[in-house]
Amino acid sequence: MLSLALLALVSSAVPLEELFARVDPTVVTVRVATKSLTENQSGAVMVVAIITGSGVLVHPDGYVVTAAHVVEAAELVEVHWLDGFKAKAKVVSLSRTEDIALLKVESTPPKPVVAVVGDSALLKPGHRLFAIGAPYGLEHTLTAGVVSALRSNDRPGLMPKHLVQTDVPLNQGNSGGPLFNEKGEVVGIASFMLSQSGGSVGLNFAVPSNTVRTRLFEEALPYIGVGLRFIPRDVAEIFNWPLEGAFLVETVRPESAAEVAGLRAGAVASEVGGNRVQLGGDLIVSVNGVPASDTTKVAQALRLLKAGDVIRYDVLRGGKPSHVDVPIPGGLGVPALPKPRK
C-alpha cells in the first residue's frame, strides 16, 4: 500500500516515476575505504572497513556533493554510477560542522547527467520531497515524503546551522544523497536521523542546498585533510577553555598535508549537547593571525590563499601554546554553479 506522501507525489504535476527516471542518473553511490589501528593482547591490529554512502553529481566537470562524515576518514574514495561506471575521487573541500563535502572524480561517464541545485529558501513545511540513495547498500532506492519543518541551530559549531527536517525515510547508506523537490531539483543533502531503534522513524535531517552552494562553491575553502569543528564560547566554558571561540581538530587524514605538518587529531570520543565530539586534539585559536572566534574573517583569509601558500595555525596543545604551518597542496579551482531556476 502506498503511503499518503507517496500518493501525493504520484498525483503531482509531473508523475513521480518520470521525475525518478530523469534524476536517478545524477545520483551516485560513494564507497569509502578506511583503516585504523586497534590494540589487543597480541599487539596492534590494522582494521580495514568499507563504508557506503550516497552523493549527487552537480557539475559536468566531475564535482560530486556528499556528506562530510562519509568521506572525512577515507583512505580511498570510489564513485559508482547507475550505468556501472566507476571512478576514483578526491576530497577538494569539506565542512565537518555543516556535514557536507565536495568530491572531484577522476573521470565521468561519456554522457554524464548533472543534477540541478535548487533554491532551498523556497521550501515550506508540507512541500513534497523524495530521496534517492543506497540505504544499507541497496543502491538507487527511492523514498518519498514532505518537509516536516525548517530548523535553525542557535549554537553553531556543534551541528549544521540550518537543517531541513523531513519524514522522507533515510537510513544508513542514504547519507550524502540528494533530496529532490517536485521539479527534480536538489534542495538538500541527507545528513542524519534521530532514532532509538537505529532505523528511520520519520525524524530525518538534510543540509539545505543553499548551504551547499555557499560553503562548497561560492565560499569554498581549501581541504588539507583535517576535520574541524567550531567551538563557540559557551561550549568552551564547559571545558574551562578560556576562549572566545576555537576550532577543535577532531580528525586528521593519514598522509595529508595536515598530518605531515603536525596537526594532532582527537582520540577521546565524547558527547556534548547530544552531538558526538572527538576530544583531545589541537585547539586552533587563530588562523594566519585572525582570531578563530571571527569565523567570517577566517574564511575570507583562507579563500585568498593559493597552492603553495602556508596556513599558520596557532594552537593550544595540552593547554600549552604552539603553532603549526600547513602548506596548501593544491588550488581548488571550483567552478560556479548555475543559479537555480525561478
SETIKE-913286 format. One record per residue (C-alpha): x, y, z; residue in one letter; residue number from 1. Coordinates in steps of 0.001 Angstrom, whole numbers. Layout:
! residues N
site xx X, yy Y, zz Z, residuo A, num NUM
...
! end
This chain:
! residues 342
site xx 0, yy 0, zz 0, residuo M, num 1
site xx 1359, yy 3420, zz -983, residuo L, num 2
site xx 1858, yy 5977, zz 1797, residuo S, num 3
site xx -158, yy 9217, zz 1662, residuo L, num 4
site xx 3026, yy 11151, zz 918, residuo A, num 5
site xx 3884, yy 8847, zz -1963, residuo L, num 6
site xx 321, yy 9075, zz -3328, residuo L, num 7
site xx 544, yy 12861, zz -3185, residuo A, num 8
site xx 3779, yy 12832, zz -5150, residuo L, num 9
site xx 2374, yy 10483, zz -7756, residuo V, num 10
site xx -590, yy 12844, zz -8260, residuo S, num 11
site xx 1622, yy 15923, zz -8671, residuo S, num 12
site xx 2105, yy 17761, zz -11964, residuo A, num 13
site xx 4985, yy 15519, zz -13057, residuo V, num 14
site xx 4469, yy 11835, zz -12187, residuo P, num 15
site xx 6970, yy 10556, zz -9663, residuo L, num 16
site xx 8115, yy 7768, zz -11971, residuo E, num 17
site xx 9060, yy 10372, zz -14600, residuo E, num 18
site xx 10939, yy 12508, zz -12064, residuo L, num 19
site xx 12759, yy 9448, zz -10767, residuo F, num 20
site xx 13825, yy 8361, zz -14260, residuo A, num 21
site xx 15007, yy 11894, zz -15013, residuo R, num 22
site xx 17185, yy 12441, zz -11939, residuo V, num 23
site xx 18279, yy 8931, zz -10937, residuo D, num 24
site xx 21320, yy 9018, zz -13288, residuo P, num 25
site xx 22643, yy 12041, zz -11336, residuo T, num 26
site xx 22780, yy 10022, zz -8105, residuo V, num 27
site xx 25928, yy 8076, zz -7247, residuo V, num 28
site xx 26975, yy 5564, zz -4637, residuo T, num 29
site xx 30077, yy 6591, zz -2692, residuo V, num 30
site xx 32249, yy 3740, zz -1458, residuo R, num 31
site xx 34953, yy 4631, zz 1037, residuo V, num 32
site xx 37842, yy 2544, zz 2363, residuo A, num 33
site xx 39105, yy 3374, zz 5851, residuo T, num 34
site xx 41772, yy 1846, zz 8031, residuo K, num 35
site xx 42550, yy 2101, zz 11717, residuo S, num 36
site xx 44816, yy 575, zz 14322, residuo L, num 37
site xx 43350, yy -1213, zz 17334, residuo T, num 38
site xx 45198, yy -2688, zz 20276, residuo E, num 39
site xx 44661, yy -6184, zz 21672, residuo N, num 40
site xx 46680, yy -8649, zz 23750, residuo Q, num 41
site xx 48695, yy -9639, zz 20678, residuo S, num 42
site xx 49571, yy -6070, zz 19763, residuo G, num 43
site xx 48331, yy -3631, zz 17130, residuo A, num 44
site xx 45853, yy -4835, zz 14503, residuo V, num 45
site xx 45067, yy -2993, zz 11283, residuo M, num 46
site xx 41325, yy -2860, zz 10627, residuo V, num 47
site xx 40124, yy -2048, zz 7104, residuo V, num 48
site xx 36475, yy -1137, zz 6578, residuo A, num 49
site xx 34328, yy -265, zz 3566, residuo I, num 50
site xx 31684, yy 2420, zz 4108, residuo I, num 51
site xx 28808, yy 3047, zz 1724, residuo T, num 52
site xx 27177, yy 6433, zz 1284, residuo G, num 53
site xx 25454, yy 8380, zz -1454, residuo S, num 54
site xx 26105, yy 11527, zz -3461, residuo G, num 55
site xx 24981, yy 13560, zz -6428, residuo V, num 56
site xx 26781, yy 14924, zz -9497, residuo L, num 57
site xx 26233, yy 18702, zz -9593, residuo V, num 58
site xx 28713, yy 19831, zz -12261, residuo H, num 59
site xx 29773, yy 18242, zz -15585, residuo P, num 60
site xx 33466, yy 18610, zz -14682, residuo D, num 61
site xx 33026, yy 15790, zz -12191, residuo G, num 62
site xx 32057, yy 17505, zz -8934, residuo Y, num 63
site xx 30008, yy 15360, zz -6569, residuo V, num 64
site xx 28421, yy 16514, zz -3307, residuo V, num 65
site xx 28152, yy 14089, zz -390, residuo T, num 66
site xx 28169, yy 14148, zz 3418, residuo A, num 67
site xx 31380, yy 15004, zz 5244, residuo A, num 68
site xx 31034, yy 12122, zz 7699, residuo H, num 69
site xx 31030, yy 9657, zz 4796, residuo V, num 70
site xx 34442, yy 10676, zz 3433, residuo V, num 71
site xx 36359, yy 12518, zz 6156, residuo E, num 72
site xx 38347, yy 9449, zz 7258, residuo A, num 73
site xx 38731, yy 7985, zz 3772, residuo A, num 74
site xx 41891, yy 6299, zz 2561, residuo E, num 75
site xx 40250, yy 5751, zz -821, residuo L, num 76
site xx 37028, yy 7091, zz -2337, residuo V, num 77
site xx 35304, yy 5485, zz -5315, residuo E, num 78
site xx 32145, yy 6757, zz -7003, residuo V, num 79
site xx 29713, yy 4359, zz -8743, residuo H, num 80
site xx 27156, yy 5498, zz -11340, residuo W, num 81
site xx 23819, yy 3943, zz -12278, residuo L, num 82
site xx 25236, yy 2536, zz -15532, residuo D, num 83
site xx 28050, yy 716, zz -13712, residuo G, num 84
site xx 30729, yy 3330, zz -14444, residuo F, num 85
site xx 33250, yy 3703, zz -11589, residuo K, num 86
site xx 35904, yy 6311, zz -10844, residuo A, num 87
site xx 38202, yy 7264, zz -8002, residuo K, num 88
site xx 37607, yy 10618, zz -6346, residuo A, num 89
site xx 39369, yy 13025, zz -4002, residuo K, num 90
site xx 38009, yy 15464, zz -1454, residuo V, num 91
site xx 38515, yy 19080, zz -2552, residuo V, num 92
site xx 36506, yy 20861, zz 150, residuo S, num 93
site xx 34801, yy 19722, zz 3340, residuo L, num 94
site xx 32841, yy 21215, zz 6225, residuo S, num 95
site xx 32502, yy 18919, zz 9215, residuo R, num 96
site xx 30223, yy 21364, zz 11007, residuo T, num 97
site xx 27823, yy 21548, zz 8061, residuo E, num 98
site xx 28398, yy 17858, zz 7255, residuo D, num 99
site xx 28951, yy 18391, zz 3535, residuo I, num 100
site xx 31879, yy 17606, zz 1260, residuo A, num 101
site xx 32794, yy 18192, zz -2359, residuo L, num 102
site xx 34464, yy 15420, zz -4348, residuo L, num 103
site xx 36266, yy 15661, zz -7685, residuo K, num 104
site xx 36149, yy 12410, zz -9641, residuo V, num 105
site xx 38972, yy 11394, zz -11956, residuo E, num 106
site xx 36544, yy 10748, zz -14812, residuo S, num 107
site xx 32823, yy 10691, zz -15555, residuo T, num 108
site xx 30635, yy 8563, zz -17816, residuo P, num 109
site xx 30694, yy 9569, zz -21511, residuo P, num 110
site xx 27388, yy 11428, zz -21176, residuo K, num 111
site xx 27044, yy 12416, zz -17509, residuo P, num 112
site xx 23663, yy 13622, zz -16292, residuo V, num 113
site xx 24048, yy 16585, zz -13941, residuo V, num 114
site xx 21569, yy 17492, zz -11217, residuo A, num 115
site xx 20117, yy 20987, zz -10895, residuo V, num 116
site xx 20778, yy 22542, zz -7493, residuo V, num 117
site xx 17617, yy 24355, zz -6429, residuo G, num 118
site xx 16818, yy 27166, zz -4000, residuo D, num 119
site xx 16164, yy 25703, zz -555, residuo S, num 120
site xx 14933, yy 29094, zz 678, residuo A, num 121
site xx 11669, yy 28351, zz -1147, residuo L, num 122
site xx 10954, yy 25250, zz 941, residuo L, num 123
site xx 7997, yy 25253, zz 3317, residuo K, num 124
site xx 6517, yy 22605, zz 5624, residuo P, num 125
site xx 4261, yy 20379, zz 3565, residuo G, num 126
site xx 6257, yy 20660, zz 338, residuo H, num 127
site xx 6727, yy 17233, zz -1186, residuo R, num 128
site xx 10193, yy 15721, zz -1428, residuo L, num 129
site xx 11817, yy 12481, zz -2488, residuo F, num 130
site xx 15236, yy 10969, zz -1900, residuo A, num 131
site xx 17399, yy 8581, zz -3882, residuo I, num 132
site xx 20285, yy 6771, zz -2245, residuo G, num 133
site xx 21783, yy 3493, zz -1100, residuo A, num 134
site xx 20191, yy 2588, zz 2268, residuo P, num 135
site xx 22004, yy -442, zz 3665, residuo Y, num 136
site xx 23760, yy -753, zz 297, residuo G, num 137
site xx 20539, yy -1009, zz -1743, residuo L, num 138
site xx 21559, yy 1394, zz -4481, residuo E, num 139
site xx 19157, yy 3795, zz -6229, residuo H, num 140
site xx 16348, yy 3309, zz -3734, residuo T, num 141
site xx 13506, yy 5846, zz -3921, residuo L, num 142
site xx 11729, yy 7116, zz -783, residuo T, num 143
site xx 9227, yy 9965, zz -532, residuo A, num 144
site xx 7654, yy 12320, zz 1972, residuo G, num 145
site xx 7335, yy 16006, zz 2834, residuo V, num 146
site xx 9164, yy 18871, zz 4503, residuo V, num 147
site xx 8301, yy 18452, zz 8185, residuo S, num 148
site xx 9989, yy 21648, zz 9426, residuo A, num 149
site xx 12819, yy 24064, zz 8710, residuo L, num 150
site xx 15238, yy 24227, zz 11631, residuo R, num 151
site xx 17873, yy 26785, zz 12639, residuo S, num 152
site xx 20534, yy 25937, zz 15186, residuo N, num 153
site xx 21236, yy 28700, zz 17709, residuo D, num 154
site xx 24525, yy 27099, zz 18737, residuo R, num 155
site xx 26620, yy 26974, zz 15565, residuo P, num 156
site xx 29672, yy 24776, zz 15689, residuo G, num 157
site xx 28248, yy 21538, zz 17029, residuo L, num 158
site xx 25921, yy 20820, zz 14134, residuo M, num 159
site xx 24744, yy 22414, zz 10860, residuo P, num 160
site xx 23320, yy 25909, zz 11311, residuo K, num 161
site xx 20327, yy 25240, zz 9064, residuo H, num 162
site xx 18513, yy 21929, zz 8517, residuo L, num 163
site xx 15573, yy 20593, zz 6549, residuo V, num 164
site xx 13564, yy 18199, zz 8706, residuo Q, num 165
site xx 11676, yy 15614, zz 6687, residuo T, num 166
site xx 9720, yy 12382, zz 7054, residuo D, num 167
site xx 11315, yy 11036, zz 3862, residuo V, num 168
site xx 12780, yy 7706, zz 5082, residuo P, num 169
site xx 16573, yy 7998, zz 5300, residuo L, num 170
site xx 18700, yy 5150, zz 6593, residuo N, num 171
site xx 22361, yy 4199, zz 6832, residuo Q, num 172
site xx 23734, yy 4495, zz 3300, residuo G, num 173
site xx 21475, yy 7430, zz 2377, residuo N, num 174
site xx 23976, yy 9844, zz 3944, residuo S, num 175
site xx 25234, yy 12340, zz 1369, residuo G, num 176
site xx 22433, yy 11558, zz -1054, residuo G, num 177
site xx 20140, yy 14208, zz -2543, residuo P, num 178
site xx 16667, yy 15310, zz -1546, residuo L, num 179
site xx 14705, yy 16443, zz -4601, residuo F, num 180
site xx 11688, yy 18735, zz -4874, residuo N, num 181
site xx 8763, yy 18314, zz -7287, residuo E, num 182
site xx 10795, yy 19938, zz -10064, residuo K, num 183
site xx 13545, yy 17349, zz -9702, residuo G, num 184
site xx 15942, yy 19926, zz -8203, residuo E, num 185
site xx 18337, yy 19095, zz -5377, residuo V, num 186
site xx 17171, yy 21016, zz -2305, residuo V, num 187
site xx 19035, yy 19104, zz 397, residuo G, num 188
site xx 21794, yy 16610, zz 1199, residuo I, num 189
site xx 20899, yy 13796, zz 3619, residuo A, num 190
site xx 22811, yy 14151, zz 6882, residuo S, num 191
site xx 21393, yy 12266, zz 9874, residuo F, num 192
site xx 18301, yy 10866, zz 11580, residuo M, num 193
site xx 17007, yy 10755, zz 15140, residuo L, num 194
site xx 16104, yy 7218, zz 16128, residuo S, num 195
site xx 16255, yy 4996, zz 19197, residuo Q, num 196
site xx 15882, yy 1852, zz 17107, residuo S, num 197
site xx 18587, yy 2615, zz 14538, residuo G, num 198
site xx 16067, yy 2737, zz 11700, residuo G, num 199
site xx 14217, yy 5693, zz 10227, residuo S, num 200
site xx 11224, yy 6788, zz 12314, residuo V, num 201
site xx 10350, yy 9892, zz 10325, residuo G, num 202
site xx 12763, yy 12285, zz 12053, residuo L, num 203
site xx 15335, yy 12821, zz 9316, residuo N, num 204
site xx 17503, yy 15816, zz 8532, residuo F, num 205
site xx 19243, yy 17240, zz 5475, residuo A, num 206
site xx 21562, yy 20167, zz 4844, residuo V, num 207
site xx 19807, yy 22765, zz 2649, residuo P, num 208
site xx 21036, yy 23200, zz -914, residuo S, num 209
site xx 21762, yy 26892, zz -312, residuo N, num 210
site xx 24307, yy 25897, zz 2353, residuo T, num 211
site xx 25886, yy 23539, zz -201, residuo V, num 212
site xx 26034, yy 26299, zz -2805, residuo R, num 213
site xx 27590, yy 28801, zz -403, residuo T, num 214
site xx 30018, yy 26611, zz 1505, residuo R, num 215
site xx 31263, yy 24294, zz -1256, residuo L, num 216
site xx 31218, yy 26627, zz -4247, residuo F, num 217
site xx 30834, yy 30351, zz -3578, residuo E, num 218
site xx 32972, yy 30277, zz -403, residuo E, num 219
site xx 34897, yy 27024, zz -901, residuo A, num 220
site xx 37843, yy 26562, zz 1450, residuo L, num 221
site xx 40978, yy 24501, zz 763, residuo P, num 222
site xx 40979, yy 20933, zz 2086, residuo Y, num 223
site xx 44169, yy 19931, zz 3855, residuo I, num 224
site xx 42927, yy 16623, zz 5256, residuo G, num 225
site xx 41615, yy 17844, zz 8580, residuo V, num 226
site xx 38177, yy 17638, zz 10191, residuo G, num 227
site xx 37484, yy 20761, zz 12262, residuo L, num 228
site xx 34571, yy 21690, zz 14480, residuo R, num 229
site xx 33985, yy 25249, zz 15624, residuo F, num 230
site xx 33707, yy 25554, zz 19396, residuo I, num 231
site xx 31765, yy 28659, zz 20461, residuo P, num 232
site xx 32365, yy 30423, zz 23761, residuo R, num 233
site xx 29556, yy 28747, zz 25712, residuo D, num 234
site xx 30835, yy 25288, zz 24798, residuo V, num 235
site xx 34449, yy 26257, zz 25526, residuo A, num 236
site xx 33368, yy 27285, zz 29023, residuo E, num 237
site xx 32106, yy 23744, zz 29674, residuo I, num 238
site xx 35696, yy 22512, zz 29300, residuo F, num 239
site xx 37221, yy 25501, zz 31111, residuo N, num 240
site xx 38877, yy 26690, zz 27925, residuo W, num 241
site xx 39416, yy 30464, zz 28249, residuo P, num 242
site xx 38496, yy 31154, zz 24636, residuo L, num 243
site xx 36010, yy 33290, zz 22738, residuo E, num 244
site xx 35966, yy 30582, zz 20090, residuo G, num 245
site xx 38262, yy 27970, zz 18571, residuo A, num 246
site xx 38438, yy 25194, zz 16011, residuo F, num 247
site xx 38793, yy 21737, zz 17510, residuo L, num 248
site xx 40863, yy 19341, zz 15408, residuo V, num 249
site xx 38827, yy 16124, zz 15536, residuo E, num 250
site xx 40283, yy 14120, zz 12652, residuo T, num 251
site xx 43457, yy 14255, zz 10579, residuo V, num 252
site xx 43618, yy 12184, zz 7419, residuo R, num 253
site xx 46714, yy 9947, zz 7205, residuo P, num 254
site xx 49466, yy 11248, zz 4911, residuo E, num 255
site xx 47566, yy 14503, zz 4364, residuo S, num 256
site xx 49148, yy 17958, zz 4413, residuo A, num 257
site xx 47771, yy 18438, zz 7928, residuo A, num 258
site xx 49332, yy 15240, zz 9268, residuo E, num 259
site xx 52692, yy 15899, zz 7609, residuo V, num 260
site xx 52740, yy 19397, zz 9122, residuo A, num 261
site xx 51984, yy 18024, zz 12568, residuo G, num 262
site xx 48374, yy 18874, zz 13414, residuo L, num 263
site xx 47067, yy 16427, zz 16003, residuo R, num 264
site xx 43606, yy 14847, zz 15989, residuo A, num 265
site xx 41395, yy 13969, zz 18928, residuo G, num 266
site xx 41370, yy 10488, zz 20404, residuo A, num 267
site xx 38623, yy 10642, zz 23028, residuo V, num 268
site xx 35033, yy 10190, zz 21854, residuo A, num 269
site xx 32594, yy 12279, zz 23853, residuo S, num 270
site xx 29110, yy 13754, zz 23648, residuo E, num 271
site xx 28293, yy 17429, zz 24017, residuo V, num 272
site xx 24694, yy 18585, zz 23809, residuo G, num 273
site xx 23679, yy 15365, zz 22081, residuo G, num 274
site xx 26456, yy 15689, zz 19493, residuo N, num 275
site xx 29400, yy 13314, zz 19225, residuo R, num 276
site xx 32710, yy 15162, zz 19519, residuo V, num 277
site xx 36260, yy 13835, zz 19300, residuo Q, num 278
site xx 38272, yy 15489, zz 22082, residuo L, num 279
site xx 41982, yy 15617, zz 22781, residuo G, num 280
site xx 43177, yy 17189, zz 19548, residuo G, num 281
site xx 44710, yy 20589, zz 18909, residuo D, num 282
site xx 42621, yy 23665, zz 19607, residuo L, num 283
site xx 43166, yy 26239, zz 16864, residuo I, num 284
site xx 42932, yy 29744, zz 18346, residuo V, num 285
site xx 43977, yy 31753, zz 15292, residuo S, num 286
site xx 44469, yy 31226, zz 11567, residuo V, num 287
site xx 47095, yy 33356, zz 9818, residuo N, num 288
site xx 46788, yy 35836, zz 12654, residuo G, num 289
site xx 42984, yy 36024, zz 12525, residuo V, num 290
site xx 41247, yy 35011, zz 15786, residuo P, num 291
site xx 39349, yy 31769, zz 15338, residuo A, num 292
site xx 36326, yy 33360, zz 17021, residuo S, num 293
site xx 35844, yy 35561, zz 13940, residuo D, num 294
site xx 34844, yy 32781, zz 11572, residuo T, num 295
site xx 33850, yy 35182, zz 8786, residuo T, num 296
site xx 37304, yy 36780, zz 8629, residuo K, num 297
site xx 38992, yy 33374, zz 8902, residuo V, num 298
site xx 37030, yy 32170, zz 5880, residuo A, num 299
site xx 37906, yy 35357, zz 3973, residuo Q, num 300
site xx 41608, yy 34888, zz 4720, residuo A, num 301
site xx 41588, yy 31255, zz 3629, residuo L, num 302
site xx 39781, yy 31986, zz 368, residuo R, num 303
site xx 42627, yy 34311, zz -651, residuo L, num 304
site xx 45204, yy 31524, zz -428, residuo L, num 305
site xx 46524, yy 29544, zz -3381, residuo K, num 306
site xx 48568, yy 26412, zz -3911, residuo A, num 307
site xx 51934, yy 26669, zz -2170, residuo G, num 308
site xx 50810, yy 29248, zz 373, residuo D, num 309
site xx 51064, yy 28381, zz 4054, residuo V, num 310
site xx 48332, yy 28378, zz 6673, residuo I, num 311
site xx 49707, yy 29234, zz 10114, residuo R, num 312
site xx 47647, yy 27742, zz 12910, residuo Y, num 313
site xx 48252, yy 28985, zz 16457, residuo D, num 314
site xx 47093, yy 26142, zz 18674, residuo V, num 315
site xx 46681, yy 25042, zz 22253, residuo L, num 316
site xx 48083, yy 21539, zz 22687, residuo R, num 317
site xx 47597, yy 20068, zz 26142, residuo G, num 318
site xx 46913, yy 23590, zz 27365, residuo G, num 319
site xx 50222, yy 24933, zz 26052, residuo K, num 320
site xx 50551, yy 27346, zz 23074, residuo P, num 321
site xx 52212, yy 26154, zz 19905, residuo S, num 322
site xx 51915, yy 26695, zz 16165, residuo H, num 323
site xx 51722, yy 24548, zz 13055, residuo V, num 324
site xx 52388, yy 25693, zz 9475, residuo D, num 325
site xx 50440, yy 23751, zz 6841, residuo V, num 326
site xx 51220, yy 24291, zz 3135, residuo P, num 327
site xx 48256, yy 24153, zz 775, residuo I, num 328
site xx 48854, yy 21191, zz -1559, residuo P, num 329
site xx 46783, yy 22381, zz -4499, residuo G, num 330
site xx 44367, yy 25011, zz -5711, residuo G, num 331
site xx 40631, yy 24496, zz -5502, residuo L, num 332
site xx 39588, yy 25720, zz -8929, residuo G, num 333
site xx 35964, yy 25064, zz -8005, residuo V, num 334
site xx 33604, yy 26238, zz -10765, residuo P, num 335
site xx 30474, yy 28278, zz -10233, residuo A, num 336
site xx 27143, yy 26509, zz -10014, residuo L, num 337
site xx 24327, yy 27716, zz -12273, residuo P, num 338
site xx 21791, yy 29808, zz -10416, residuo K, num 339
site xx 18578, yy 27956, zz -9529, residuo P, num 340
site xx 15647, yy 28326, zz -11884, residuo R, num 341
site xx 12868, yy 30736, zz -10912, residuo K, num 342
! end
